[in-house]
Amino acid sequence: MAPASATPALGNVGGRVLLLSLFVLPALKMSSTMNGVESDDETPQVSITSESDDDVPQLSAGTMAALMEFFKEEEERKDKLRQIEEGDIPDTFEEDWNMSQFWYAEETSNCLAQECLRLAGNNGTIACVSSPTLYRTLRGMDHDCKLRVLEYDTRFAVYKEDFVLYDFKNPLAVPRDLRQEFDVVVADPPYLDEDCLAKTAITIKYLMKTDAKLILCTGSVLEELADRLLGVKKCKFEIKHDKQLSNPFSCYANYDLDSFCES
């Protein structure tokens, strides 16, 4: 997925980026030296003068602490990306709330993955649309199914041929060889609104074989629209997340999923 859906929220990092762009960065003197010691580190070095530079505002201790934390997180992110490029794929990716990412709880992901494999059968095909946590779980299981993850988050490009860059705003910008290719499609639209679901539904129909099974994970408020667009019914099976969502969330399917998945 993306990942599990919810109304987008501004995360801590996003707030600090806004702070930097509006006030902090114009107020700083970026220098390659600090305390008289030269540095070749790529991390920006910050020099706050105590001289009579009346045109340079002095930063409060709280603002400086937030700035230093931002730089630290940026370095950690760069290190993680370098590891990925070198083939060291992490066991987990952190949620990016600015991209409306909320990961499934392990029990939910495992149950859905097992159900997908049951439905697909030997050498079956499974598409995970904006549901990268389910894809990762499937990838870690022993099977011979063909997997694809259609995802906007380019971190998942580490999975190479399994990864398809996907933006729900362009629902048919999908490789032609994936048309009616999948026995099972699991979709988790990133936002809980009608436009997002309607556009994702176009992609889902493009991917599904005629008799394909569909599992949709989205907000309870979209039950009527989901049925109208995709012919799916609300299930008793409960979708749980690592972090509890404020909006009621439901699972839908175009078959009797509850006979095989229990909450």
Accessible surface in RSA format (square Angstrom, percent):
REM  Atomic radii and reference values for relative SASA: ProtOr
REM  Chains: A
REM  Algorithm: Lee & Richards
REM  Probe-radius: 1.40
REM  Slices: 20
REM RES _ NUM      All-atoms   Total-Side   Main-Chain    Non-polar    All polar
REM                ABS   REL    ABS   REL    ABS   REL    ABS   REL    ABS   REL
RES MET A   1     0.00   0.0   0.00   0.0   0.00   0.0   0.00   0.0   0.00   0.0
RES ALA A   2     6.04   5.6   6.04   9.3   0.00   0.0   6.04   8.5   0.00   0.0
RES PRO A   3     0.00   0.0   0.00   0.0   0.00   0.0   0.00   0.0   0.00   0.0
RES ALA A   4     0.00   0.0   0.00   0.0   0.00   0.0   0.00   0.0   0.00   0.0
RES SER A   5     0.00   0.0   0.00   0.0   0.00   0.0   0.00   0.0   0.00   0.0
RES ALA A   6     6.89   6.3   6.89  10.6   0.00   0.0   6.89   9.7   0.00   0.0
RES THR A   7    83.60  59.5  75.31  76.3   8.29  19.7  59.46  79.9  24.13  36.5
RES PRO A   8    68.67  50.1  50.58  46.1  18.09  65.8  50.86  42.0  17.81 110.7
RES ALA A   9    47.75  43.9  37.83  58.4   9.92  22.6  46.54  65.5   1.21   3.2
RES LEU A  10   122.08  68.0  88.59  63.4  33.50  84.2  90.62  63.6  31.46  84.7
RES GLY A  11    16.10  19.9   0.00   N/A  16.10  19.9  14.15  38.8   1.95   4.4
RES ASN A  12   121.94  84.1 108.14 104.5  13.80  33.2  18.13  43.6 103.81 100.3
RES VAL A  13    62.11  40.9  61.19  55.4   0.92   2.2  61.19  53.2   0.92   2.5
RES GLY A  14    13.10  16.1   0.00   N/A  13.10  16.1   9.74  26.7   3.35   7.5
RES GLY A  15    27.13  33.5   0.00   N/A  27.13  33.5  20.92  57.4   6.20  13.9
RES ARG A  16    31.75  13.3  31.35  16.0   0.40   0.9  14.48  19.8  17.27  10.5
RES VAL A  17    70.95  46.7  70.69  64.0   0.26   0.6  70.69  61.4   0.26   0.7
RES LEU A  18    93.08  51.8  90.98  65.1   2.10   5.3  92.85  65.2   0.22   0.6
RES LEU A  19    66.60  37.1  61.79  44.2   4.81  12.1  66.30  46.6   0.29   0.8
RES LEU A  20     8.18   4.6   8.18   5.8   0.00   0.0   8.18   5.7   0.00   0.0
RES SER A  21    66.27  56.0  43.01  57.4  23.26  53.6  41.48  88.3  24.79  34.7
RES LEU A  22   131.27  73.1 103.00  73.7  28.28  71.1 104.91  73.7  26.37  71.0
RES PHE A  23    88.49  44.3  86.50  53.6   1.99   5.2  87.71  53.2   0.78   2.2
RES VAL A  24     0.39   0.3   0.39   0.4   0.00   0.0   0.39   0.3   0.00   0.0
RES LEU A  25    80.24  44.7  71.30  51.0   8.94  22.5  71.35  50.1   8.90  23.9
RES PRO A  26   101.06  73.7  59.18  53.9  41.88 152.2  72.34  59.7  28.72 178.5
RES ALA A  27     3.79   3.5   1.56   2.4   2.22   5.1   3.79   5.3   0.00   0.0
RES LEU A  28    16.98   9.5   0.00   0.0  16.98  42.7   0.14   0.1  16.83  45.3
RES LYS A  29    86.96  42.4  80.86  49.6   6.10  14.5  58.47  52.6  28.49  30.4
RES MET A  30    90.55  46.9  57.90  38.3  32.66  77.8  58.16  49.4  32.39  42.9
RES SER A  31    40.58  34.3  26.38  35.2  14.20  32.7  22.90  48.8  17.68  24.8
RES SER A  32    78.37  66.2  66.39  88.6  11.97  27.6  43.91  93.5  34.46  48.3
RES THR A  33    47.98  34.1  46.85  47.5   1.13   2.7  24.19  32.5  23.79  36.0
RES MET A  34    74.28  38.5  66.76  44.2   7.51  17.9  37.26  31.7  37.02  49.0
RES ASN A  35   144.49  99.6 101.03  97.6  43.46 104.7  38.03  91.5 106.46 102.9
RES GLY A  36    73.99  91.2   0.00   N/A  73.99  91.2  37.32 102.4  36.67  82.1
RES VAL A  37   104.48  68.7  99.01  89.6   5.47  13.2 102.00  88.6   2.48   6.7
RES GLU A  38   147.81  84.9 126.71  95.9  21.10  50.2  41.83  80.9 105.98  86.5
RES SER A  39    43.00  36.3  24.70  33.0  18.29  42.1  23.20  49.4  19.80  27.7
RES ASP A  40   151.24 105.9 116.81 116.3  34.43  81.4  43.05 101.3 108.19 107.9
RES ASP A  41    88.21  61.8  61.17  60.9  27.04  63.9  22.18  52.2  66.03  65.9
RES GLU A  42   140.35  80.6 112.67  85.2  27.68  65.9  54.43 105.3  85.93  70.2
RES THR A  43    23.49  16.7  21.88  22.2   1.61   3.8  19.33  26.0   4.16   6.3
RES PRO A  44    59.07  43.1  44.39  40.5  14.68  53.4  55.13  45.5   3.94  24.5
RES GLN A  45    35.44  19.8  33.07  24.2   2.37   5.6   3.56   7.6  31.88  24.2
RES VAL A  46     6.71   4.4   1.45   1.3   5.26  12.7   1.45   1.3   5.26  14.3
RES SER A  47    38.08  32.2  33.16  44.3   4.92  11.3  11.33  24.1  26.75  37.5
RES ILE A  48    55.45  31.6  26.61  19.8  28.84  69.5  27.47  19.8  27.98  75.9
RES THR A  49    30.01  21.3  22.88  23.2   7.12  17.0  28.96  38.9   1.04   1.6
RES SER A  50   115.84  97.9  79.13 105.6  36.72  84.6  50.71 108.0  65.13  91.2
RES GLU A  51   134.12  77.0 115.57  87.4  18.55  44.2  44.56  86.2  89.56  73.1
RES SER A  52   103.46  87.4  75.74 101.1  27.72  63.8  49.05 104.5  54.41  76.2
RES ASP A  53    41.25  28.9  34.10  33.9   7.15  16.9   2.81   6.6  38.45  38.3
RES ASP A  54   144.14 101.0 106.82 106.3  37.32  88.2  44.29 104.2  99.85  99.6
RES ASP A  55   125.76  88.1  92.32  91.9  33.44  79.1  51.91 122.2  73.85  73.7
RES VAL A  56    23.88  15.7  18.81  17.0   5.07  12.2  19.41  16.9   4.47  12.1
RES PRO A  57    63.41  46.2  51.83  47.2  11.58  42.1  63.28  52.2   0.13   0.8
RES GLN A  58   106.00  59.3  81.59  59.6  24.41  58.1  60.39 128.5  45.61  34.6
RES LEU A  59    25.82  14.4   0.92   0.7  24.90  62.6   2.13   1.5  23.69  63.8
RES SER A  60    67.97  57.4  52.45  70.0  15.53  35.8  54.73 116.6  13.24  18.5
RES ALA A  61    90.18  82.9  69.38 107.1  20.80  47.3  77.86 109.6  12.33  32.6
RES GLY A  62    52.56  64.8   0.00   N/A  52.56  64.8  40.11 110.1  12.45  27.9
RES THR A  63    26.99  19.2  22.68  23.0   4.31  10.3   3.01   4.0  23.98  36.2
RES MET A  64    53.55  27.7  53.55  35.4   0.00   0.0  50.10  42.6   3.45   4.6
RES ALA A  65    62.56  57.5  50.07  77.3  12.49  28.4  57.97  81.6   4.59  12.1
RES ALA A  66    24.48  22.5  20.42  31.5   4.07   9.2  23.74  33.4   0.74   2.0
RES LEU A  67     2.83   1.6   0.25   0.2   2.57   6.5   2.50   1.8   0.33   0.9
RES MET A  68    77.89  40.3  72.35  47.9   5.54  13.2  39.98  34.0  37.91  50.2
RES GLU A  69    83.56  48.0  78.78  59.6   4.79  11.4  25.84  50.0  57.73  47.1
RES PHE A  70    27.03  13.5  27.03  16.7   0.00   0.0  27.03  16.4   0.00   0.0
RES PHE A  71    20.98  10.5  20.00  12.4   0.98   2.5  20.56  12.5   0.42   1.2
RES LYS A  72   134.43  65.6 126.57  77.7   7.86  18.7  75.79  68.2  58.64  62.5
RES GLU A  73    51.00  29.3  46.62  35.3   4.38  10.4  27.38  53.0  23.62  19.3
RES GLU A  74    45.74  26.3  45.74  34.6   0.00   0.0  11.55  22.3  34.19  27.9
RES GLU A  75    46.97  27.0  46.97  35.5   0.00   0.0  24.38  47.1  22.59  18.4
RES GLU A  76    94.45  54.2  87.17  65.9   7.28  17.3  42.38  82.0  52.07  42.5
RES ARG A  77   117.24  49.2 110.80  56.5   6.44  15.3  64.75  88.5  52.49  31.8
RES LYS A  78    65.79  32.1  64.40  39.5   1.39   3.3  36.79  33.1  29.00  30.9
RES ASP A  79    59.62  41.8  58.34  58.1   1.28   3.0  17.65  41.5  41.97  41.9
RES LYS A  80    89.67  43.7  88.19  54.1   1.48   3.5  51.24  46.1  38.43  40.9
RES LEU A  81    61.12  34.0  60.93  43.6   0.18   0.5  60.93  42.8   0.18   0.5
RES ARG A  82   111.22  46.7 110.46  56.3   0.76   1.8  56.58  77.3  54.64  33.1
RES GLN A  83    75.40  42.2  75.13  54.9   0.27   0.6  18.89  40.2  56.51  42.9
RES ILE A  84    14.52   8.3   7.98   5.9   6.54  15.8   7.98   5.7   6.54  17.8
RES GLU A  85   145.13  83.3 106.58  80.6  38.56  91.8  47.68  92.2  97.45  79.6
RES GLU A  86   143.61  82.4 104.05  78.7  39.56  94.2  47.92  92.7  95.69  78.1
RES GLY A  87    56.58  69.8   0.00   N/A  56.58  69.8  32.22  88.4  24.36  54.6
RES ASP A  88    86.87  60.9  79.19  78.8   7.68  18.2  27.78  65.4  59.10  58.9
RES ILE A  89    60.86  34.6  40.99  30.5  19.86  47.9  40.99  29.5  19.86  53.9
RES PRO A  90    20.10  14.7   9.06   8.3  11.05  40.2  19.05  15.7   1.05   6.5
RES ASP A  91   127.63  89.4 111.51 111.0  16.12  38.1  32.11  75.6  95.52  95.3
RES THR A  92   100.84  71.7  93.46  94.8   7.37  17.6  63.17  84.9  37.66  56.9
RES PHE A  93     9.66   4.8   3.06   1.9   6.60  17.2   5.93   3.6   3.72  10.7
RES GLU A  94   146.72  84.2 137.27 103.9   9.45  22.5  57.09 110.4  89.63  73.2
RES GLU A  95    29.08  16.7   6.13   4.6  22.95  54.6   5.75  11.1  23.33  19.0
RES ASP A  96    48.71  34.1  44.50  44.3   4.22  10.0  13.30  31.3  35.42  35.3
RES TRP A  97    97.28  39.0  92.78  44.9   4.49  10.5  89.54  47.7   7.73  12.5
RES ASN A  98    66.71  46.0  45.78  44.2  20.93  50.4  24.70  59.5  42.01  40.6
RES MET A  99    47.78  24.7  40.04  26.5   7.74  18.4  29.69  25.2  18.09  24.0
RES SER A 100     0.00   0.0   0.00   0.0   0.00   0.0   0.00   0.0   0.00   0.0
RES GLN A 101     0.15   0.1   0.15   0.1   0.00   0.0   0.10   0.2   0.05   0.0
RES PHE A 102    15.81   7.9  15.81   9.8   0.00   0.0  15.81   9.6   0.00   0.0
RES TRP A 103    23.21   9.3  23.21  11.2   0.00   0.0  21.41  11.4   1.81   2.9
RES TYR A 104     7.58   3.5   0.00   0.0   7.58  19.7   0.00   0.0   7.58   9.3
RES ALA A 105    14.12  13.0  14.12  21.8   0.00   0.0  14.12  19.9   0.00   0.0
RES GLU A 106   133.10  76.4 123.50  93.4   9.60  22.8  48.01  92.9  85.09  69.5
RES GLU A 107   105.47  60.6  91.01  68.9  14.45  34.4  42.86  82.9  62.61  51.1
RES THR A 108     3.05   2.2   1.57   1.6   1.48   3.5   1.48   2.0   1.57   2.4
RES SER A 109     5.81   4.9   5.81   7.8   0.00   0.0   5.71  12.2   0.10   0.1
RES ASN A 110    49.74  34.3  49.74  48.1   0.00   0.0  12.00  28.9  37.74  36.5
RES CYS A 111    28.67  21.7  24.77  27.6   3.90   9.2  12.52  31.7  16.15  17.4
RES LEU A 112     0.00   0.0   0.00   0.0   0.00   0.0   0.00   0.0   0.00   0.0
RES ALA A 113     0.00   0.0   0.00   0.0   0.00   0.0   0.00   0.0   0.00   0.0
RES GLN A 114   110.09  61.6 102.90  75.2   7.19  17.1  32.45  69.1  77.65  58.9
RES GLU A 115     6.46   3.7   3.68   2.8   2.78   6.6   3.34   6.5   3.12   2.5
RES CYS A 116     0.00   0.0   0.00   0.0   0.00   0.0   0.00   0.0   0.00   0.0
RES LEU A 117    34.98  19.5  27.65  19.8   7.33  18.4  27.92  19.6   7.06  19.0
RES ARG A 118   110.78  46.5  83.50  42.6  27.28  65.0  62.64  85.6  48.15  29.2
RES LEU A 119    37.06  20.6   8.97   6.4  28.09  70.6  11.98   8.4  25.08  67.5
RES ALA A 120    13.42  12.3   0.00   0.0  13.42  30.5   0.00   0.0  13.42  35.6
RES GLY A 121    35.17  43.4   0.00   N/A  35.17  43.4  32.82  90.1   2.35   5.3
RES ASN A 122   134.25  92.6 109.62 105.9  24.62  59.3  18.19  43.8 116.06 112.2
RES ASN A 123   113.46  78.2  90.93  87.9  22.53  54.3  27.24  65.5  86.22  83.3
RES GLY A 124     2.91   3.6   0.00   N/A   2.91   3.6   2.91   8.0   0.00   0.0
RES THR A 125    12.32   8.8  12.32  12.5   0.00   0.0  12.32  16.5   0.00   0.0
RES ILE A 126     0.05   0.0   0.00   0.0   0.05   0.1   0.00   0.0   0.05   0.1
RES ALA A 127     0.00   0.0   0.00   0.0   0.00   0.0   0.00   0.0   0.00   0.0
RES CYS A 128     0.03   0.0   0.03   0.0   0.00   0.0   0.00   0.0   0.03   0.0
RES VAL A 129     0.00   0.0   0.00   0.0   0.00   0.0   0.00   0.0   0.00   0.0
RES SER A 130     4.51   3.8   4.51   6.0   0.00   0.0   0.00   0.0   4.51   6.3
RES SER A 131     0.00   0.0   0.00   0.0   0.00   0.0   0.00   0.0   0.00   0.0
RES PRO A 132     0.00   0.0   0.00   0.0   0.00   0.0   0.00   0.0   0.00   0.0
RES THR A 133    18.60  13.2  16.56  16.8   2.03   4.8  17.09  23.0   1.50   2.3
RES LEU A 134     0.00   0.0   0.00   0.0   0.00   0.0   0.00   0.0   0.00   0.0
RES TYR A 135     0.00   0.0   0.00   0.0   0.00   0.0   0.00   0.0   0.00   0.0
RES ARG A 136    51.00  21.4  40.01  20.4  10.99  26.2  17.05  23.3  33.95  20.6
RES THR A 137    30.34  21.6  19.76  20.0  10.58  25.2  15.04  20.2  15.30  23.1
RES LEU A 138     0.00   0.0   0.00   0.0   0.00   0.0   0.00   0.0   0.00   0.0
RES ARG A 139   114.11  47.9  92.83  47.3  21.28  50.7  23.77  32.5  90.34  54.8
RES GLY A 140    70.61  87.1   0.00   N/A  70.61  87.1  35.14  96.4  35.47  79.4
RES MET A 141    51.46  26.7  34.91  23.1  16.55  39.4  37.78  32.1  13.68  18.1
RES ASP A 142   150.53 105.4 115.87 115.3  34.66  82.0  44.15 103.9 106.38 106.1
RES HIS A 143    56.43  30.8  17.95  12.5  38.48  98.4  29.17  30.1  27.26  31.7
RES ASP A 144    81.06  56.8  58.25  58.0  22.81  53.9  41.16  96.9  39.90  39.8
RES CYS A 145    16.83  12.7   2.26   2.5  14.58  34.3   0.12   0.3  16.72  18.0
RES LYS A 146    69.08  33.7  60.85  37.3   8.22  19.6  46.49  41.8  22.58  24.1
RES LEU A 147    11.87   6.6   8.33   6.0   3.54   8.9   8.33   5.8   3.54   9.5
RES ARG A 148    42.18  17.7  42.15  21.5   0.03   0.1   0.00   0.0  42.18  25.6
RES VAL A 149     0.00   0.0   0.00   0.0   0.00   0.0   0.00   0.0   0.00   0.0
RES LEU A 150     0.00   0.0   0.00   0.0   0.00   0.0   0.00   0.0   0.00   0.0
RES GLU A 151     0.03   0.0   0.03   0.0   0.00   0.0   0.00   0.0   0.03   0.0
RES TYR A 152   126.31  59.0 121.26  69.0   5.06  13.2  73.70  55.4  52.61  64.9
RES ASP A 153     6.97   4.9   6.27   6.2   0.70   1.7   0.70   1.7   6.27   6.3
RES THR A 154    89.93  64.0  80.17  81.3   9.77  23.3  47.17  63.4  42.76  64.6
RES ARG A 155    57.59  24.2  51.92  26.5   5.67  13.5  37.02  50.6  20.57  12.5
RES PHE A 156     0.63   0.3   0.63   0.4   0.00   0.0   0.63   0.4   0.00   0.0
RES ALA A 157    45.20  41.6  35.13  54.2  10.07  22.9  35.70  50.3   9.50  25.2
RES VAL A 158    27.59  18.2  13.19  11.9  14.39  34.7  21.53  18.7   6.05  16.4
RES TYR A 159     8.72   4.1   4.02   2.3   4.71  12.2   3.61   2.7   5.11   6.3
RES LYS A 160   158.84  77.5 141.03  86.5  17.81  42.4  95.14  85.6  63.70  67.9
RES GLU A 161   129.74  74.5 109.99  83.2  19.74  47.0  61.07 118.1  68.67  56.1
RES ASP A 162    18.95  13.3  18.95  18.9   0.00   0.0   1.01   2.4  17.94  17.9
RES PHE A 163    32.14  16.1  17.60  10.9  14.54  37.8  17.60  10.7  14.54  41.6
RES VAL A 164    15.73  10.3  12.44  11.3   3.29   7.9  15.73  13.7   0.00   0.0
RES LEU A 165   102.54  57.1  87.29  62.4  15.25  38.3  87.29  61.3  15.25  41.0
RES TYR A 166     3.64   1.7   2.04   1.2   1.60   4.2   2.83   2.1   0.81   1.0
RES ASP A 167    43.01  30.1  37.59  37.4   5.43  12.8  14.51  34.1  28.50  28.4
RES PHE A 168    20.99  10.5  19.24  11.9   1.75   4.6  19.24  11.7   1.75   5.0
RES LYS A 169   131.87  64.3 118.89  72.9  12.97  30.9  61.15  55.0  70.72  75.3
RES ASN A 170    83.38  57.5  78.64  76.0   4.73  11.4  14.45  34.8  68.92  66.6
RES PRO A 171    20.26  14.8  20.26  18.5   0.00   0.0  20.26  16.7   0.00   0.0
RES LEU A 172   106.45  59.3  88.23  63.1  18.22  45.8  89.12  62.6  17.33  46.6
RES ALA A 173    68.45  62.9  41.86  64.6  26.58  60.5  56.25  79.2  12.19  32.3
RES VAL A 174    11.31   7.4   0.15   0.1  11.16  26.9   1.82   1.6   9.50  25.8
RES PRO A 175    62.97  45.9  49.99  45.6  12.97  47.2  62.23  51.4   0.73   4.5
RES ARG A 176   216.11  90.7 201.40 102.7  14.71  35.0  72.27  98.8 143.83  87.2
RES ASP A 177   109.18  76.5  86.11  85.7  23.07  54.5  50.76 119.5  58.41  58.3
RES LEU A 178     4.82   2.7   4.82   3.5   0.00   0.0   4.82   3.4   0.00   0.0
RES ARG A 179   141.00  59.2 126.41  64.4  14.58  34.7  25.78  35.2 115.21  69.8
RES GLN A 180    93.56  52.3  80.54  58.9  13.02  31.0  10.46  22.3  83.11  63.0
RES GLU A 181    47.99  27.6  47.57  36.0   0.42   1.0   1.31   2.5  46.68  38.1
RES PHE A 182     0.00   0.0   0.00   0.0   0.00   0.0   0.00   0.0   0.00   0.0
RES ASP A 183    35.92  25.2  31.79  31.6   4.13   9.8  11.11  26.1  24.81  24.7
RES VAL A 184     0.40   0.3   0.40   0.4   0.00   0.0   0.40   0.3   0.00   0.0
RES VAL A 185     0.00   0.0   0.00   0.0   0.00   0.0   0.00   0.0   0.00   0.0
RES VAL A 186     0.00   0.0   0.00   0.0   0.00   0.0   0.00   0.0   0.00   0.0
RES ALA A 187     0.00   0.0   0.00   0.0   0.00   0.0   0.00   0.0   0.00   0.0
RES ASP A 188     0.00   0.0   0.00   0.0   0.00   0.0   0.00   0.0   0.00   0.0
RES PRO A 189     0.18   0.1   0.18   0.2   0.00   0.0   0.18   0.2   0.00   0.0
RES PRO A 190    13.37   9.7  13.37  12.2   0.00   0.0  13.37  11.0   0.00   0.0
RES TYR A 191    53.45  25.0  53.38  30.4   0.07   0.2  27.03  20.3  26.41  32.6
RES LEU A 192    29.30  16.3   6.98   5.0  22.32  56.1   7.29   5.1  22.02  59.3
RES ASP A 193    63.97  44.8  59.50  59.2   4.47  10.6  38.47  90.5  25.50  25.4
RES GLU A 194   113.88  65.4 110.61  83.7   3.27   7.8  30.43  58.9  83.45  68.1
RES ASP A 195    77.92  54.6  69.74  69.4   8.18  19.4  36.31  85.4  41.62  41.5
RES CYS A 196     0.18   0.1   0.15   0.2   0.03   0.1   0.15   0.4   0.03   0.0
RES LEU A 197     0.03   0.0   0.03   0.0   0.00   0.0   0.03   0.0   0.00   0.0
RES ALA A 198    36.87  33.9  34.16  52.7   2.71   6.2  34.19  48.2   2.67   7.1
RES LYS A 199    59.46  29.0  59.44  36.5   0.03   0.1  33.57  30.2  25.89  27.6
RES THR A 200     0.30   0.2   0.30   0.3   0.00   0.0   0.07   0.1   0.23   0.4
RES ALA A 201     3.03   2.8   3.03   4.7   0.00   0.0   3.03   4.3   0.00   0.0
RES ILE A 202    77.73  44.2  73.99  55.1   3.74   9.0  75.72  54.5   2.01   5.5
RES THR A 203     0.00   0.0   0.00   0.0   0.00   0.0   0.00   0.0   0.00   0.0
RES ILE A 204     0.00   0.0   0.00   0.0   0.00   0.0   0.00   0.0   0.00   0.0
RES LYS A 205   116.37  56.8 101.65  62.4  14.72  35.1  63.40  57.1  52.97  56.4
RES TYR A 206    38.24  17.9  30.00  17.1   8.25  21.5  31.40  23.6   6.84   8.4
RES LEU A 207     0.00   0.0   0.00   0.0   0.00   0.0   0.00   0.0   0.00   0.0
RES MET A 208    31.43  16.3  27.65  18.3   3.79   9.0  23.13  19.7   8.30  11.0
RES LYS A 209    74.13  36.2  70.37  43.2   3.76   9.0  35.86  32.3  38.27  40.8
RES THR A 210   141.50 100.6 103.62 105.0  37.88  90.3  83.51 112.2  57.99  87.7
RES ASP A 211   112.31  78.7  95.78  95.3  16.53  39.1  45.62 107.4  66.69  66.5
RES ALA A 212     6.37   5.9   0.00   0.0   6.37  14.5   1.53   2.2   4.85  12.8
RES LYS A 213    69.82  34.1  69.82  42.8   0.00   0.0  30.93  27.8  38.89  41.4
RES LEU A 214     1.10   0.6   1.10   0.8   0.00   0.0   1.10   0.8   0.00   0.0
RES ILE A 215     0.00   0.0   0.00   0.0   0.00   0.0   0.00   0.0   0.00   0.0
RES LEU A 216     0.00   0.0   0.00   0.0   0.00   0.0   0.00   0.0   0.00   0.0
RES CYS A 217     0.00   0.0   0.00   0.0   0.00   0.0   0.00   0.0   0.00   0.0
RES THR A 218     0.03   0.0   0.03   0.0   0.00   0.0   0.00   0.0   0.03   0.0
RES GLY A 219     0.21   0.3   0.00   N/A   0.21   0.3   0.21   0.6   0.00   0.0
RES SER A 220    27.08  22.9  19.31  25.8   7.77  17.9  15.39  32.8  11.69  16.4
RES VAL A 221   124.55  82.0  90.38  81.8  34.17  82.3 100.68  87.5  23.87  64.7
RES LEU A 222     7.87   4.4   7.15   5.1   0.72   1.8   7.87   5.5   0.00   0.0
RES GLU A 223    75.39  43.3  75.21  56.9   0.18   0.4  19.57  37.9  55.82  45.6
RES GLU A 224   133.57  76.7 125.03  94.6   8.54  20.3  52.47 101.5  81.10  66.2
RES LEU A 225    17.91  10.0  16.30  11.7   1.61   4.0  16.30  11.4   1.61   4.3
RES ALA A 226     0.00   0.0   0.00   0.0   0.00   0.0   0.00   0.0   0.00   0.0
RES ASP A 227    49.04  34.4  43.80  43.6   5.24  12.4   8.89  20.9  40.15  40.0
RES ARG A 228   160.94  67.6 126.55  64.5  34.39  81.9  73.91 101.0  87.03  52.7
RES LEU A 229    48.10  26.8  40.85  29.2   7.25  18.2  42.85  30.1   5.24  14.1
RES LEU A 230    22.17  12.3   2.20   1.6  19.97  50.2   7.44   5.2  14.73  39.6
RES GLY A 231    43.69  53.9   0.00   N/A  43.69  53.9  26.78  73.5  16.91  37.9
RES VAL A 232     0.94   0.6   0.00   0.0   0.94   2.3   0.00   0.0   0.94   2.6
RES LYS A 233   130.20  63.5 127.66  78.3   2.54   6.1  98.15  88.3  32.06  34.1
RES LYS A 234   101.79  49.7  73.89  45.3  27.90  66.4  36.97  33.3  64.82  69.0
RES CYS A 235    15.21  11.5   4.88   5.4  10.33  24.3   2.28   5.8  12.93  13.9
RES LYS A 236   183.82  89.7 159.91  98.1  23.91  56.9 110.79  99.7  73.03  77.8
RES PHE A 237     8.38   4.2   4.30   2.7   4.08  10.6   5.57   3.4   2.81   8.1
RES GLU A 238    91.13  52.3  85.16  64.4   5.97  14.2  24.81  48.0  66.32  54.1
RES ILE A 239     8.14   4.6   0.00   0.0   8.14  19.6   0.00   0.0   8.14  22.1
RES LYS A 240    74.61  36.4  70.73  43.4   3.89   9.3  37.50  33.8  37.12  39.5
RES HIS A 241    25.19  13.8   5.95   4.1  19.24  49.2   0.41   0.4  24.78  28.8
RES ASP A 242    91.20  63.9  56.69  56.4  34.52  81.6  18.67  43.9  72.53  72.3
RES LYS A 243    99.54  48.6  96.17  59.0   3.37   8.0  66.80  60.1  32.74  34.9
RES GLN A 244   178.94 100.1 140.89 103.0  38.05  90.6  51.29 109.2 127.65  96.8
RES LEU A 245    25.63  14.3   6.75   4.8  18.88  47.5   9.54   6.7  16.10  43.3
RES SER A 246   112.76  95.3  70.31  93.8  42.45  97.8  56.56 120.4  56.20  78.7
RES ASN A 247    48.82  33.7  45.02  43.5   3.80   9.2   6.52  15.7  42.30  40.9
RES PRO A 248    99.82  72.8  85.78  78.2  14.04  51.0  97.91  80.8   1.91  11.9
RES PHE A 249    28.52  14.3   6.59   4.1  21.93  57.1   6.59   4.0  21.93  62.8
RES SER A 250     7.03   5.9   3.40   4.5   3.63   8.4   4.61   9.8   2.42   3.4
RES CYS A 251     0.16   0.1   0.00   0.0   0.16   0.4   0.00   0.0   0.16   0.2
RES TYR A 252     0.13   0.1   0.13   0.1   0.00   0.0   0.13   0.1   0.00   0.0
RES ALA A 253     1.54   1.4   0.03   0.0   1.51   3.4   0.03   0.0   1.51   4.0
RES ASN A 254    54.82  37.8  24.93  24.1  29.88  72.0  13.16  31.7  41.65  40.3
RES TYR A 255    41.65  19.4  17.60  10.0  24.06  62.6  32.67  24.5   8.99  11.1
RES ASP A 256    89.11  62.4  76.09  75.7  13.02  30.8  43.09 101.4  46.02  45.9
RES LEU A 257     0.85   0.5   0.00   0.0   0.85   2.1   0.00   0.0   0.85   2.3
RES ASP A 258    45.33  31.8  31.00  30.9  14.33  33.9  17.90  42.1  27.43  27.4
RES SER A 259    77.58  65.6  37.23  49.7  40.35  92.9  29.71  63.3  47.87  67.1
RES PHE A 260   104.82  52.4  69.44  43.0  35.38  92.1  76.38  46.3  28.44  81.4
RES CYS A 261     3.69   2.8   0.82   0.9   2.88   6.8   0.34   0.9   3.35   3.6
RES GLU A 262   151.12  86.8 129.23  97.8  21.88  52.1  46.76  90.5 104.35  85.2
RES SER A 263    87.58  74.0  26.54  35.4  61.04 140.6  45.90  97.7  41.69  58.4
END  Absolute sums over single chains surface
CHAIN  1 A    14134.1      11228.9       2905.2       7286.0       6848.1
END  Absolute sums over all chains
TOTAL         14134.1      11228.9       2905.2       7286.0       6848.1
